[in-house]
Amino acid sequence: MLAPFEELINKLEGDQGDFIQVIKENCTACKKCLIICPVNLWYMDGQKVNIRDNYKDLCLECGGCWQVCEYNAIKFQFPKGGTGVIFRRG
């Protein structure tokens, strides 16, 4: 049996800050962020898309959501240095 994703991700401790922000008034609900996110952090919130409250713990920091959003509804910046995902290979 495979372990849940939450048990596999390795993160450095510390306050990452809010590295993803959703600008709901720009969202057109195109759902591209839902489709591209490898860890399913995005969900429909009525007629708009939103991100899970615990995204900081699960996000792989790939920036895919920000890259596919054509409407500037997602602001992304990499977490502060010394925090975030620990890359072991790659």
C-alpha positions in Angstrom: 0.0 0.0 0.0 1.3 3.4 -0.9 1.8 6.1 1.8 -0.4 9.2 1.5 1.3 12.2 -0.2 1.2 14.2 3.1 3.5 11.6 4.7 6.1 11.7 1.8 6.7 15.5 1.4 9.7 16.9 3.3 9.5 20.5 4.4 11.9 22.7 6.2 10.5 24.2 9.4 9.8 27.9 9.6 7.3 30.5 8.5 7.1 30.4 4.7 4.8 33.4 4.5 1.8 33.5 2.2 3.5 32.5 -1.1 0.3 32.0 -3.0 -2.5 34.5 -3.1 -5.8 34.2 -5.0 -7.3 37.4 -6.5 -10.9 36.2 -6.7 -12.2 39.1 -8.7 -9.8 38.1 -11.5 -10.8 34.4 -11.5 -12.9 33.2 -14.4 -13.2 29.7 -13.0 -11.4 28.3 -16.1 -10.1 25.5 -13.7 -6.6 25.4 -15.3 -5.1 25.6 -11.8 -7.2 22.6 -10.7 -6.0 20.6 -13.7 -2.3 21.3 -13.4 -1.8 21.1 -9.7 0.0 17.7 -9.0 -1.2 17.6 -5.4 -4.8 18.8 -5.9 -4.6 22.0 -3.7 -7.3 23.9 -5.7 -11.1 23.5 -5.4 -14.2 25.2 -6.6 -15.6 27.6 -4.1 -19.0 28.6 -5.6 -18.3 30.2 -8.9 -14.6 30.8 -8.2 -11.5 28.7 -7.6 -9.8 28.7 -4.2 -6.8 27.0 -2.6 -6.8 24.7 0.4 -6.1 26.3 3.8 -3.2 24.0 4.4 -1.5 24.6 1.0 1.8 25.7 2.7 2.2 22.1 4.1 1.5 20.3 0.8 2.5 22.6 -2.1 5.5 21.4 -4.2 6.2 25.0 -5.1 6.3 24.2 -8.8 4.4 27.4 -9.7 2.3 25.6 -12.3 -0.9 27.2 -11.1 0.6 30.7 -11.5 2.0 29.9 -14.9 -1.3 28.6 -16.4 -3.5 31.4 -15.0 -4.1 33.8 -17.9 -6.2 36.2 -15.8 -3.7 37.1 -13.1 -5.9 35.6 -10.5 -2.9 33.9 -8.8 0.1 35.6 -7.3 3.0 33.2 -6.6 6.4 33.8 -5.2 8.8 31.2 -3.9 8.8 30.9 -0.1 11.4 32.8 1.9 14.9 31.3 1.9 15.4 28.5 4.5 11.9 27.3 4.3 9.8 25.2 1.8 10.3 21.8 0.1 13.5 19.8 0.6 14.7 18.5 -2.7 16.7 15.3 -2.4 17.1 14.6 -6.1 16.6 16.5 -9.3 
